[in-house]
């Protein structure tokens, strides 16, 4: 395994078109959010869904076909593109090494950033939280309640891929693409119950912008997940996307930050 990969190494890597997660433990909260805030947070050409809101979760993944397991959290907003419902990922903290960052961020466009993620799987309640920069900026919990067979469908995730300009002028060194990616969730056990969410202000991870969201349903999930290959949907306006790009990284702009 050197700096330059052999044809055999490349062939083996590209054969793994489907990323498999056979042992997933996840707790999530579905929430409602007012239309004005939802509209402001969605990059064009994504539009408002029929029911503005989204999903946040904290998860543990066991061994995967890309290597050891890891923890992850995420914040999604429901949206539409060309009339088709889906979700848009605002934030995706992850506690693993760089290969997982590459898989999610560089390939698909997920806004992954390294973080400390904790999940406590109690017999009656599951609690999860995420910390970065000394701030526990989200904490959520779900009571274990009734079992159900399936969760509401979420559709594909809509993401954006673009490379910032090397000369540090505003914009991108090439096109910005809107892409979609679908993850299949094969449930083993689903419990629903009362959720709670606490958001704390953080300059680097501004989940507290959604303060006042309405928790609607909590769930605890054990499943097998299959992360399918994505596809490019369209080239989009880079200037319109630029203000949304910096959710991908910690944003520092000198004295005025």
C-alpha positions as CSV (number, residue, x, y, z in Angstrom):
1,X,0.0,0.0,0.0
2,X,2.1,2.9,-1.3
3,X,1.5,6.5,-2.2
4,X,0.6,5.4,-5.8
5,X,-2.0,2.7,-5.9
6,X,-1.6,-0.3,-8.2
7,X,-4.2,-1.3,-10.8
8,X,-5.2,-4.2,-8.5
9,X,-5.7,-2.0,-5.5
10,X,-7.8,0.5,-7.5
11,X,-9.9,-2.3,-8.9
12,X,-10.6,-3.7,-5.4
13,X,-11.5,-0.3,-4.1
14,X,-13.9,0.5,-6.9
15,X,-15.6,-2.8,-6.6
16,X,-17.0,-1.6,-3.3
17,X,-19.7,0.5,-4.9
18,X,-22.2,-0.2,-2.1
19,X,-21.0,0.7,1.4
20,X,-22.5,-1.8,3.9
21,X,-23.3,-1.3,7.6
22,X,-24.6,-4.6,9.0
23,X,-24.8,-3.5,12.6
24,X,-26.4,0.0,13.1
25,X,-27.7,1.4,16.4
26,X,-29.3,4.8,15.9
27,X,-31.5,7.2,17.9
28,X,-33.2,10.0,16.1
29,X,-35.7,12.8,16.4
30,X,-38.0,14.0,13.7
31,X,-39.0,17.7,14.1
32,X,-41.0,20.5,12.6
33,X,-39.5,23.9,11.7
34,X,-41.1,27.1,10.4
35,X,-41.1,27.7,6.7
36,X,-39.1,30.9,6.8
37,X,-36.1,29.4,8.5
38,X,-36.3,26.3,6.4
39,X,-36.3,28.4,3.2
40,X,-33.2,30.4,4.3
41,X,-31.2,27.3,5.1
42,X,-31.9,25.5,1.8
43,X,-29.5,26.3,-1.1
44,X,-31.2,26.9,-4.5
45,X,-32.5,25.1,-6.4
46,X,-33.8,23.1,-3.4
47,X,-37.3,24.2,-2.4
48,X,-39.7,23.9,0.6
49,X,-41.3,20.5,1.3
50,X,-44.9,20.1,2.0
51,X,-44.2,19.8,5.8
52,X,-41.1,21.9,6.7
53,X,-38.9,20.2,9.3
54,X,-36.3,17.5,9.4
55,X,-34.4,14.8,11.3
56,X,-31.4,14.7,13.7
57,X,-29.7,11.5,14.8
58,X,-26.8,10.0,16.7
59,X,-25.6,6.6,15.7
60,X,-23.0,3.8,16.2
61,X,-21.9,1.7,13.3
62,X,-20.3,-1.6,13.8
63,X,-17.8,-3.2,11.4
64,X,-18.3,-2.0,7.8
65,X,-17.0,-3.2,4.5
66,X,-14.7,-0.1,4.6
67,X,-13.2,-1.0,7.9
68,X,-13.8,-0.6,11.7
69,X,-17.0,0.9,13.0
70,X,-17.5,4.5,14.2
71,X,-20.0,7.0,15.6
72,X,-21.8,9.7,13.6
73,X,-24.5,12.3,14.1
74,X,-26.4,14.3,11.6
75,X,-28.9,17.1,11.0
76,X,-31.1,17.0,7.9
77,X,-33.9,19.3,6.6
78,X,-36.7,18.0,4.4
79,X,-36.9,19.6,1.0
80,X,-37.9,19.1,-2.6
81,X,-36.0,19.2,-5.9
82,X,-37.9,19.3,-9.2
83,X,-41.0,18.2,-7.2
84,X,-39.3,15.1,-5.7
85,X,-39.2,15.1,-1.9
86,X,-35.9,14.3,-0.1
87,X,-33.6,15.7,2.6
88,X,-30.7,18.2,2.7
89,X,-27.8,17.5,5.1
90,X,-26.8,20.6,7.1
91,X,-24.2,19.0,9.4
92,X,-22.6,15.6,9.9
93,X,-20.2,15.2,12.8
94,X,-18.1,12.0,12.9
95,X,-15.6,10.6,15.3
96,X,-13.6,8.4,12.9
97,X,-10.4,8.7,11.0
98,X,-9.9,10.5,7.7
99,X,-11.0,7.6,5.4
100,X,-14.6,8.0,6.7
101,X,-14.3,11.8,6.1
102,X,-13.2,11.1,2.5
103,X,-16.0,8.6,1.9
104,X,-18.7,10.9,3.0
105,X,-17.4,14.3,2.2
106,X,-15.2,14.0,-0.9
107,X,-17.3,11.4,-2.7
108,X,-20.9,12.4,-1.9
109,X,-20.6,15.9,-0.5
110,X,-21.7,15.2,3.1
111,X,-20.5,18.0,5.4
112,X,-18.5,15.8,7.8
113,X,-16.4,17.2,10.6
114,X,-14.4,15.4,13.3
115,X,-16.2,15.5,16.7
116,X,-16.6,13.7,20.0
117,X,-19.9,11.7,19.9
118,X,-21.4,9.9,22.8
119,X,-24.4,7.5,22.8
120,X,-25.8,6.0,26.0
121,X,-28.1,3.0,25.3
122,X,-30.2,2.6,28.4
123,X,-33.0,0.1,28.8
124,X,-35.7,2.8,29.1
125,X,-34.1,5.8,27.4
126,X,-31.4,6.5,24.9
127,X,-29.3,9.7,25.0
128,X,-26.8,11.1,22.6
129,X,-24.7,14.3,22.4
130,X,-22.0,15.8,20.2
131,X,-19.1,18.0,21.4
132,X,-16.7,20.2,19.3
133,X,-14.5,23.0,20.5
134,X,-15.4,22.5,24.1
135,X,-19.2,22.9,23.4
136,X,-21.8,20.2,23.7
137,X,-23.9,21.9,21.0
138,X,-26.6,19.2,20.7
139,X,-28.1,16.7,23.1
140,X,-31.1,14.5,22.4
141,X,-32.9,11.7,24.1
142,X,-35.6,9.3,23.2
143,X,-37.7,7.1,25.5
144,X,-38.0,3.5,24.5
145,X,-41.6,2.9,23.7
146,X,-43.8,0.8,21.4
147,X,-42.3,-1.2,18.6
148,X,-43.3,-0.5,15.0
149,X,-42.5,-2.1,11.7
150,X,-41.2,0.8,9.6
151,X,-40.4,4.5,9.6
152,X,-41.7,7.1,7.2
153,X,-39.7,7.2,3.9
154,X,-37.3,10.1,3.6
155,X,-36.3,9.9,-0.1
156,X,-32.8,10.7,-1.3
157,X,-30.4,13.1,0.3
158,X,-29.6,16.1,-1.9
159,X,-26.0,17.3,-1.6
160,X,-23.6,19.7,-3.3
161,X,-20.1,19.2,-4.6
162,X,-17.7,22.0,-5.5
163,X,-14.0,22.9,-5.1
164,X,-13.1,26.4,-3.8
165,X,-10.9,28.6,-6.0
166,X,-7.2,28.2,-5.5
167,X,-6.6,32.0,-5.9
168,X,-8.8,32.7,-2.9
169,X,-11.2,34.8,-5.0
170,X,-14.9,34.1,-4.2
171,X,-16.2,31.1,-6.0
172,X,-15.2,27.7,-7.2
173,X,-12.5,26.2,-9.5
174,X,-15.1,24.6,-11.8
175,X,-18.7,23.7,-11.7
176,X,-20.8,23.0,-8.6
177,X,-23.0,19.9,-8.9
178,X,-26.2,19.1,-7.1
179,X,-26.1,15.3,-6.4
180,X,-28.4,12.8,-4.8
181,X,-27.6,9.7,-2.7
182,X,-29.9,7.1,-1.3
183,X,-29.2,4.9,1.8
184,X,-31.3,1.8,2.2
185,X,-32.3,1.1,5.8
186,X,-33.3,-2.5,6.6
187,X,-34.8,-2.4,10.1
188,X,-34.3,-5.2,12.6
189,X,-36.1,-3.3,15.5
190,X,-37.7,0.1,15.7
191,X,-39.1,1.7,18.9
192,X,-40.8,5.0,19.1
193,X,-41.1,7.3,22.1
194,X,-41.1,10.8,23.5
195,X,-38.1,12.9,22.4
196,X,-36.2,15.8,23.9
197,X,-33.7,18.1,22.2
198,X,-31.3,20.7,23.7
199,X,-29.3,23.0,21.5
200,X,-26.4,25.2,22.7
201,X,-24.8,28.1,20.8
202,X,-21.6,27.3,19.0
203,X,-19.8,29.5,16.5
204,X,-18.4,26.5,14.7
205,X,-21.5,24.2,14.8
206,X,-24.6,26.5,14.7
207,X,-27.2,23.9,15.3
208,X,-28.8,26.4,17.7
209,X,-30.0,28.3,14.7
210,X,-32.9,25.8,14.8
211,X,-33.8,26.7,18.4
212,X,-37.5,26.6,18.7
213,X,-37.9,23.5,16.5
214,X,-40.8,21.2,17.4
215,X,-39.8,17.7,18.3
216,X,-42.5,15.4,16.8
217,X,-41.3,11.8,17.1
218,X,-38.3,10.0,18.6
219,X,-37.2,6.6,17.6
220,X,-34.5,4.0,18.4
221,X,-33.4,1.9,15.5
222,X,-31.4,-1.3,15.0
223,X,-30.8,-2.0,11.3
224,X,-28.6,-2.9,8.4
225,X,-27.8,0.0,6.1
226,X,-26.6,0.0,2.5
227,X,-25.2,3.3,1.2
228,X,-25.8,3.3,-2.5
229,X,-23.8,5.1,-5.2
230,X,-24.9,8.7,-5.9
231,X,-25.6,10.5,-9.1
232,X,-25.1,14.0,-10.5
233,X,-28.5,15.8,-11.0
234,X,-27.5,19.2,-12.3
235,X,-24.9,21.9,-12.4
236,X,-26.0,24.8,-10.1
237,X,-25.2,28.5,-9.7
238,X,-21.9,28.6,-7.7
239,X,-22.4,32.2,-6.5
240,X,-25.8,31.2,-5.1
241,X,-24.4,28.2,-3.3
242,X,-21.2,29.9,-1.9
243,X,-22.8,31.2,1.3
244,X,-23.9,27.6,2.1
245,X,-20.6,26.0,1.3
246,X,-18.9,26.9,4.6
247,X,-21.0,24.5,6.6
248,X,-18.4,22.0,5.4
249,X,-15.7,23.4,7.5
250,X,-14.9,25.6,10.5
251,X,-15.3,29.1,9.3
252,X,-12.7,31.7,10.3
253,X,-12.5,35.1,8.6
254,X,-10.1,37.1,10.8
255,X,-11.3,39.9,13.2
256,X,-14.8,40.0,11.7
257,X,-15.7,36.4,12.3
